[in-house]
Amino acid sequence: MAEAVTFSRKRGLWQRMWEFDSRHPLLWDLFPIVLYAVPAATATVASAAGAFQQRYPAMQALVVVLLLVPTVWRRRYPFAVTLSQLVPVAITTPLGLTGAGAEFADSAGAIAFTVVLYNLVLRRPLRFIWWAALISAATAGFDWWLRYEHSVMGFVALFAPTAFYFGFVVAVALLVRTRRDFQRSEREQAAREAVAEERTRIAREMHDIIGHNLAVINALADGGAYAAAAAPERAKEALEVIGKTSREALGELRRVLSVLKAEDGDEVAMAPQPGLADLEALVERVREAGLPVTVRTSGERGELSENLQLAVYRTVQESLTNVLKHATGPRWAEVRLDYGDEGLDVVVSNTGDRVEAAGTQRGLAGLGERAAAFGGTMVAGPEAGGGWRVVLRLPREGKGRR
């Protein structure tokens, strides 16, 4: 199957935080409590030094527990945790546990409000923002009614900072949510493209396998039928080659189709993809089908990747198959492989009259796609003296995507 698409980006702060969260989710769930320890420790030291006195310390401790403990479940049940914050508010507001002398409750409330609202916006449908706004307005209104002067200025003085901070947290959460949605859509798009590319590759392989082997079988069947009366031994040989060719075609098809049937993570026992070492057998099979083929090689072969070798093999296979299927009259073919320092040139030429009504050139289009995938080119067209010519040029270090 197609290889997973990867992005070579430098790991940023958010990426490292996400990875840490994936490895240690419990530690991240406890983060608000750990964060609270900083201002709590500061307030404790200052209070012990006589800088200020805490009002209702036991009640503040209870409020801190009621505020921070539910945040451990803020990611799994964000709306339920939001509702749970009403309980400590019902305690702090009547007792006036805000401002000077209530630093423990104030710091815990600020941390809890921030992380709970952030997770609610990040993890639930956007309509829950209105519920959060209603809850925040209700708690602020309750506080204003009990503890502040009932005037317009008192109302504005209390609600303006609350509304500003609420909007700030919501904006940050929406920004992170939008970025996550965008990254998720990128991954899904990359997955769809990988699937489409894999389907195209499999369709190309199926075309090459079926087209070539059926063309050989068809040529052998025609020759065997013609020789049946005059030379029964030749007919028998043709039938034997037809059987061998059909078995090879079935084996290749099973190999390709087994990839489609395999579940993710399953190992599929497959024969290796054909390469340059298999060209001799391919040419011999075409010769047995009645097409004289000459192979010429020049230069030092060197090391070529399996995908590059497969591209060369499929190009020669498709070119010779087209000669069998579409060329008429006296015909022969030549395959030339020229190895150079920069790459490999493959030229397949033939004589014979080309049949104009040969159908679509999907096979040639597939060859062009193969060549482009490795930074090469493929050119095909009729020759001036008759026949057809296919030229494939591949760089030695082909950058294949498969």
Beta strands, then each sheet from edge to edge (+ up, - down):
strand 1: 293-298
strand 2: 327-328
strand 3: 333-339
strand 4: 343-350
strand 5: 353-354
strand 6: 377-382
strand 7: 388-395
sheet 1: 1+ 3+ 4- 7+ 6-
sheet 2: 2+ 5-
end
